[in-house]
Amino acid sequence: MRHMEYTIEVLSIPVADIDRAKEFYADKCGFHVDLDNEVAPGTRIVQITPPGSRCSIALSQGMPLSPLQSNMEPGTLRGVQVCVTDIATAHQELSGRGVDIGPVQHVGPSGWEDGKGGTWNSFAFFADPDGNGWVLQEAPAPLAER
């Protein structure tokens, strides 16, 4: 029996100001703006994709919630991981664009320690203007090779 593929393709990010969020993710993070549409009067969707990602970020305003969605407040999203193959270069790029990103760290015997760790153990943390928290993690190879 063939198994169904389940792919995560869009994450909804709760933001207070869609234009400010679009500027942060597009200009400071360097993510590609896929669309910016008013889909109905008073309802706007901006979809942005990190370079090389198969998953996009949806920013919306005025969008009605489905029956199973909760109304997440802006700044309440935490822990979405974005993987890169060179954390030092990604850190430099984000910092150079004005993202307030913490130092590269790893989990060591005493908890979080500065500097790179071993395979899958190098991280840096940043937040968008609303306080939604992101984790940058170094992967050992591009997704297509893992």
ZITARA-V608441 format. One record per pair of residues at least 24 apart in sequence whose C-alpha atoms are under 7 Angstrom apart, sorted by the first residue. I is the first residue (numbers start at 1). GAP is how many residues later the second one is. D is the distance in Angstrom with one decimal. If there is no record, write none. Layout:
<<I;GAP;D> <I;GAP;D>>
This chain:
<<8;47;6.2> <9;45;6.1> <9;46;4.0> <9;47;5.9> <10;45;5.3> <10;46;4.6> <10;47;5.5> <10;48;6.4> <11;45;6.3> <11;46;4.9> <11;47;5.9> <12;45;5.9> <12;46;4.7> <12;47;6.2> <13;44;6.6> <13;45;6.1> <13;46;5.7> <13;64;7.0> <14;45;7.0> <14;58;6.1> <14;59;6.0> <14;60;4.4> <14;61;6.5> <15;59;4.4> <15;60;6.7> <15;115;6.1> <16;58;5.6> <16;114;6.9> <18;41;6.4> <18;42;6.7> <18;43;6.9> <21;108;6.9> <24;104;6.9> <28;66;6.6> <28;69;4.8> <28;70;6.0> <28;71;6.0> <29;65;5.8> <74;56;5.9> <75;55;4.7> <75;56;4.3> <75;57;4.2> <76;56;5.7> <77;55;4.9> <77;56;6.2> <78;54;5.8> <78;55;4.5> <78;56;6.3> <79;54;5.9> <79;55;5.4> <79;56;5.8> <80;54;5.3> <80;55;6.0> <81;53;6.1> <81;54;4.6> <81;55;5.7> <81;56;6.5> <82;53;6.1> <82;54;5.0> <82;55;6.1> <83;53;5.9> <83;54;4.8> <83;55;5.6> <83;56;5.9> <84;53;6.3> <84;54;5.0> <84;55;5.8> <85;53;5.3> <85;54;5.1> <85;55;6.0> <85;56;5.8> <85;57;6.4> <86;52;6.2> <87;50;6.9> <87;51;5.3> <100;26;6.2> <101;24;5.8> <101;25;4.6> <102;24;6.4>>
